[in-house]
């Protein structure tokens, strides 16, 4: 059974190459040549993942990403891999801030795109590999509830909106509460690969998570920064 994906990309030749390559690996990729058509298709047939080009005429990838995350229901949580030109660090940061789960700089090898897709879908579809003997899927820290099976987060009963990657990042931190983790350790725990040199995407995601779960994201009490080292998830919380 093939897995449906959506690629929003104005470069027809690149899109056809990706459609053909991923098709050989069991993915049914629909190509939308611009943001408007991509959003229309997304709401008709919910794909398992969206491959989204950043630089497109008219509605660019950032605006498409913003609109997807603003949609009602499950469609707003569809994983997004953003394709960024030349790997510009600012493109990566802005894309992640807008809600992308991962990014891949152009030009890229189709095999790497396939690996990224599988990694994102695996994170979304499988329970965490840490503490597999847990008696309950829910992690509770004060008013914060993290349901690993339902993949939901609530603070005082109010749902928090996180991307698939941000949810996995939060779980990785919470399951290691009280332990100081470097950015490399966090990336390895969530993505299964070492942190790229000068990559600060973890910092961007942490900022997004804090916005969702902290009373004051500028004075965080749940996810604390350990200067020169990384982050620690507080065991004791209100």
C-alpha positions as CSV (number, residue, x, y, z in Angstrom):
1,X,0.0,0.0,0.0
2,X,1.5,3.4,-1.0
3,X,1.7,6.3,1.3
4,X,0.3,9.6,0.0
5,X,2.6,12.7,0.1
6,X,2.2,16.2,-1.3
7,X,5.0,18.2,-2.9
8,X,4.4,21.9,-3.4
9,X,7.2,23.0,-5.8
10,X,7.2,25.3,-8.8
11,X,10.2,23.6,-10.4
12,X,8.4,21.0,-12.6
13,X,11.6,19.0,-13.5
14,X,12.7,18.7,-9.9
15,X,9.2,17.7,-8.8
16,X,9.0,15.0,-11.5
17,X,12.3,13.6,-10.4
18,X,11.1,13.4,-6.7
19,X,7.8,11.9,-7.7
20,X,9.5,9.2,-9.7
21,X,12.1,8.4,-7.1
22,X,9.8,8.3,-4.1
23,X,7.3,6.3,-6.1
24,X,9.9,3.5,-6.4
25,X,10.0,3.5,-2.5
26,X,6.3,3.1,-2.0
27,X,5.2,6.7,-1.8
28,X,2.4,8.2,-3.9
29,X,3.4,11.8,-4.4
30,X,1.0,14.4,-5.7
31,X,2.7,17.5,-7.2
32,X,1.2,21.0,-6.8
33,X,3.0,23.7,-8.8
34,X,2.1,26.6,-6.4
35,X,0.9,27.3,-2.9
36,X,-2.8,27.9,-3.8
37,X,-3.1,24.5,-5.5
38,X,-1.2,22.9,-2.7
39,X,-3.5,24.2,0.0
40,X,-6.6,23.2,-2.1
41,X,-5.3,19.6,-2.4
42,X,-4.2,19.4,1.2
43,X,-7.8,20.0,2.4
44,X,-9.3,17.5,-0.1
45,X,-6.9,14.6,0.7
46,X,-4.9,14.7,3.9
47,X,-1.3,13.4,3.0
48,X,1.0,11.8,5.5
49,X,3.6,14.6,4.8
50,X,4.2,17.7,2.8
51,X,7.4,18.6,1.0
52,X,7.3,22.4,0.7
53,X,9.6,24.6,-1.4
54,X,10.5,27.9,0.3
55,X,11.1,30.1,-2.7
56,X,8.0,30.1,-5.0
57,X,6.4,33.0,-7.0
58,X,3.3,34.4,-5.6
59,X,2.6,32.7,-2.3
60,X,6.0,31.5,-0.9
61,X,6.6,28.5,1.3
62,X,6.6,30.5,4.5
63,X,3.1,31.7,3.9
64,X,1.9,28.3,2.8
65,X,3.4,26.8,6.0
66,X,1.7,29.5,8.1
67,X,-1.7,28.8,6.5
68,X,-1.3,25.1,7.0
69,X,-0.6,25.5,10.7
70,X,-3.6,27.8,11.0
71,X,-6.1,25.3,9.5
72,X,-8.6,23.5,11.7
73,X,-8.3,19.9,12.8
74,X,-5.7,17.2,12.0
75,X,-4.6,18.9,8.7
76,X,-2.8,21.6,10.7
77,X,-0.5,19.0,12.2
78,X,0.6,17.4,9.0
79,X,4.5,17.0,9.0
80,X,6.3,19.5,6.8
81,X,9.7,19.2,5.3
82,X,10.8,22.5,3.8
83,X,13.2,22.8,0.9
84,X,15.5,25.8,1.4
85,X,17.7,27.5,-1.2
86,X,21.4,27.1,-0.6
87,X,21.0,26.1,3.0
88,X,20.8,29.7,4.2
89,X,20.7,29.5,8.0
90,X,18.1,32.2,8.2
91,X,15.9,30.3,5.8
92,X,16.1,27.3,8.1
93,X,15.3,29.3,11.3
94,X,12.4,31.2,9.8
95,X,11.0,27.9,8.3
96,X,11.2,26.2,11.7
97,X,9.7,29.2,13.4
98,X,6.7,29.0,11.0
99,X,6.1,25.4,12.0
100,X,8.2,23.2,9.6
101,X,9.3,19.9,11.1
102,X,12.5,19.6,9.2
103,X,14.4,21.2,6.3
104,X,16.6,20.2,3.5
105,X,18.8,22.6,1.6
106,X,18.9,22.6,-2.2
107,X,20.5,21.0,-4.1
108,X,19.9,17.7,-2.4
109,X,20.3,14.0,-3.0
110,X,16.9,12.2,-3.4
111,X,18.2,9.5,-1.1
112,X,18.6,12.1,1.7
113,X,15.1,13.4,1.1
114,X,13.8,9.8,1.4
115,X,15.7,9.4,4.6
116,X,14.3,12.6,6.1
117,X,10.7,11.6,5.1
118,X,11.1,8.2,6.7
119,X,12.6,9.7,9.8
120,X,9.7,12.2,10.2
121,X,7.0,9.6,9.6
122,X,8.7,7.1,11.9
123,X,8.8,9.7,14.7
124,X,5.1,10.5,14.2
125,X,4.0,6.9,14.0
126,X,6.0,5.1,16.6
127,X,6.1,5.5,20.4
128,X,9.3,6.8,22.0
129,X,12.1,4.3,22.3
130,X,12.9,5.6,25.8
131,X,11.2,4.0,28.8
132,X,9.3,1.4,26.8
133,X,8.2,-0.3,30.0
134,X,6.3,2.7,31.2
135,X,3.0,1.9,32.9
136,X,1.2,5.0,31.6
137,X,1.6,6.9,28.4
138,X,1.0,10.2,30.1
139,X,3.8,12.3,31.6
140,X,2.6,14.8,34.2
141,X,4.6,17.7,35.6
142,X,2.3,20.0,37.6
143,X,-0.3,21.3,35.3
144,X,1.5,20.0,32.2
145,X,0.2,16.7,30.7
146,X,2.1,15.0,27.8
147,X,0.2,12.1,26.4
148,X,2.7,10.1,24.4
149,X,0.1,7.7,22.8
150,X,-2.4,10.4,21.8
151,X,0.5,12.8,21.0
152,X,-1.2,15.7,22.8
153,X,0.0,18.3,25.2
154,X,-2.1,20.2,27.7
155,X,-1.5,22.9,30.3
156,X,-4.3,23.1,32.9
157,X,-6.5,21.2,30.5
158,X,-5.9,23.6,27.6
159,X,-4.4,22.0,24.4
160,X,-1.0,23.2,23.2
161,X,-0.3,23.2,19.5
162,X,3.1,21.7,18.6
163,X,4.4,20.2,15.4
164,X,5.3,16.5,15.2
165,X,9.0,17.2,15.7
166,X,8.4,19.6,18.6
167,X,6.2,17.0,20.3
168,X,9.0,14.4,20.0
169,X,11.5,17.0,21.3
170,X,9.4,17.8,24.3
171,X,8.9,14.1,25.1
172,X,12.7,13.5,24.8
173,X,13.3,16.2,27.3
174,X,10.5,15.2,29.7
175,X,11.6,11.6,29.8
176,X,15.0,12.8,30.9
177,X,13.7,15.3,33.4
178,X,16.4,16.7,35.7
179,X,19.2,15.7,33.3
180,X,21.2,18.4,31.5
181,X,21.3,17.6,27.8
182,X,23.5,19.1,25.1
183,X,22.1,20.1,21.8
184,X,23.9,17.1,20.2
185,X,22.3,14.7,22.8
186,X,18.8,16.2,22.1
187,X,19.2,15.9,18.3
188,X,20.5,12.4,18.6
189,X,17.6,11.4,20.8
190,X,14.9,12.9,18.5
191,X,16.3,12.7,15.0
192,X,18.8,9.9,15.4
193,X,21.6,11.8,13.9
194,X,24.3,14.1,15.2
195,X,23.7,17.9,15.2
196,X,25.0,19.6,12.1
197,X,27.8,22.1,12.6
198,X,26.5,25.6,13.5
199,X,22.9,24.3,13.4
200,X,20.7,26.1,15.9
201,X,17.4,24.6,14.9
202,X,17.1,23.0,18.3
203,X,17.1,26.5,19.9
204,X,14.3,27.6,17.5
205,X,12.2,24.6,18.4
206,X,12.8,25.1,22.1
207,X,11.5,28.6,21.7
208,X,8.4,27.4,20.0
209,X,7.7,24.8,22.7
210,X,8.2,27.4,25.4
211,X,5.7,29.7,23.7
212,X,3.2,26.8,23.9
213,X,3.8,25.5,27.5
214,X,5.3,28.2,29.6
215,X,3.3,30.9,31.4
216,X,6.1,33.4,30.4
217,X,8.3,32.1,27.6
218,X,10.9,34.8,28.5
219,X,11.1,33.5,32.0
220,X,10.8,29.7,31.5
221,X,10.2,27.4,34.4
222,X,9.7,24.1,32.6
223,X,12.6,24.0,30.0
224,X,15.6,25.7,31.5
225,X,18.7,26.9,29.6
226,X,22.1,25.8,31.0
227,X,24.5,28.3,29.6
228,X,27.3,26.8,27.6
229,X,25.8,23.3,27.8
230,X,22.2,22.9,26.6
231,X,18.8,22.5,28.3
232,X,17.2,20.7,31.2
233,X,13.6,19.8,31.8
234,X,12.6,20.7,35.3
235,X,11.3,17.8,37.4
236,X,9.3,20.0,39.8
237,X,6.8,22.2,38.1
238,X,3.6,24.1,39.1
